[in-house]
Amino acid sequence: MRAITPAIHNAPSRLVPWGTSLGLRITKAVAKVAGVEADSQVTISAQPGRIVIESVNARPTLEAMLARFDPVRHGGEAMAFTPVGKEVF
């Protein structure tokens, strides 16, 4: 069963000057729950008194998936058992 990551509400942060714009730091915990990391694509919407940042679920490249592969975590061999039928090797 897949573990459910808890939501984070009202995480304190502060807008800071960044050139002629404003910058916002996002904590690692918030980024993890949102499923984003450095260079993730997001969309930003604004309403009076509200800023909404949403991740863009871009399809990862093969290189990105292979870079995140951990043989220890993912069990090494995909089929670490002996043949059970008339498999051809």
C-alpha positions as CSV (number, residue, x, y, z in Angstrom):
1,M,0.0,0.0,0.0
2,R,1.3,3.5,-0.9
3,A,2.0,5.8,2.0
4,I,0.0,9.0,2.1
5,T,2.0,12.2,2.6
6,P,0.3,14.5,5.0
7,A,-0.7,18.0,3.8
8,I,1.0,21.1,5.1
9,H,-1.2,24.1,5.9
10,N,-0.2,27.7,6.8
11,A,3.6,27.1,6.5
12,P,5.2,30.5,7.3
13,S,7.2,32.2,4.6
14,R,8.1,35.8,3.5
15,L,8.3,37.5,0.2
16,V,11.7,39.2,-0.3
17,P,12.9,41.7,-2.9
18,W,14.7,39.9,-5.8
19,G,15.8,42.4,-8.4
20,T,12.7,44.2,-9.6
21,S,10.5,41.3,-8.5
22,L,9.6,39.5,-5.3
23,G,11.0,36.1,-4.4
24,L,9.5,33.3,-2.2
25,R,11.4,30.5,-0.6
26,I,9.6,27.2,-0.2
27,T,10.8,24.9,2.5
28,K,12.0,21.3,1.7
29,A,9.0,19.9,3.6
30,V,6.5,21.9,1.5
31,A,8.3,21.0,-1.7
32,K,8.3,17.3,-0.8
33,V,4.6,17.3,-0.1
34,A,3.9,19.2,-3.3
35,G,6.2,16.8,-5.3
36,V,8.4,19.6,-6.7
37,E,12.1,20.2,-6.7
38,A,14.6,22.7,-8.1
39,D,13.7,23.6,-11.7
40,S,10.2,22.1,-11.5
41,Q,7.7,23.8,-13.7
42,V,4.8,25.5,-12.0
43,T,2.0,27.8,-12.8
44,I,1.1,30.8,-10.7
45,S,-2.4,32.3,-10.4
46,A,-3.3,35.4,-8.4
47,Q,-6.5,36.6,-6.9
48,P,-7.0,39.4,-4.4
49,G,-5.2,38.3,-1.2
50,R,-4.3,34.9,-2.7
51,I,-1.4,33.4,-4.7
52,V,-1.8,29.8,-5.9
53,I,1.3,27.9,-7.1
54,E,0.6,24.6,-8.9
55,S,3.0,22.1,-10.2
56,V,2.9,21.2,-13.9
57,N,3.0,17.5,-14.2
58,A,5.5,17.3,-17.0
59,R,6.4,13.8,-18.1
60,P,9.9,13.0,-16.9
61,T,12.6,12.1,-19.4
62,L,14.3,8.8,-19.4
63,E,17.5,10.5,-18.2
64,A,15.6,12.0,-15.2
65,M,14.0,8.6,-14.3
66,L,17.4,6.8,-14.5
67,A,19.1,9.5,-12.4
68,R,16.5,8.9,-9.6
69,F,16.9,5.1,-9.8
70,D,18.3,3.6,-6.6
71,P,19.1,-0.2,-7.0
72,V,19.0,-0.7,-3.2
73,R,15.5,0.9,-2.9
74,H,14.1,-0.7,-6.1
75,G,15.4,-4.2,-5.5
76,G,18.1,-4.5,-8.1
77,E,17.2,-7.0,-10.8
78,A,13.7,-6.6,-12.3
79,M,13.2,-10.4,-12.3
80,A,15.3,-11.9,-9.5
81,F,13.7,-15.3,-9.6
82,T,14.1,-18.4,-11.7
83,P,12.0,-19.2,-14.8
84,V,8.6,-20.7,-14.0
85,G,7.5,-21.8,-17.5
86,K,8.9,-22.1,-21.0
87,E,10.5,-18.6,-21.0
88,V,13.1,-18.1,-23.9
89,F,16.4,-16.5,-22.9
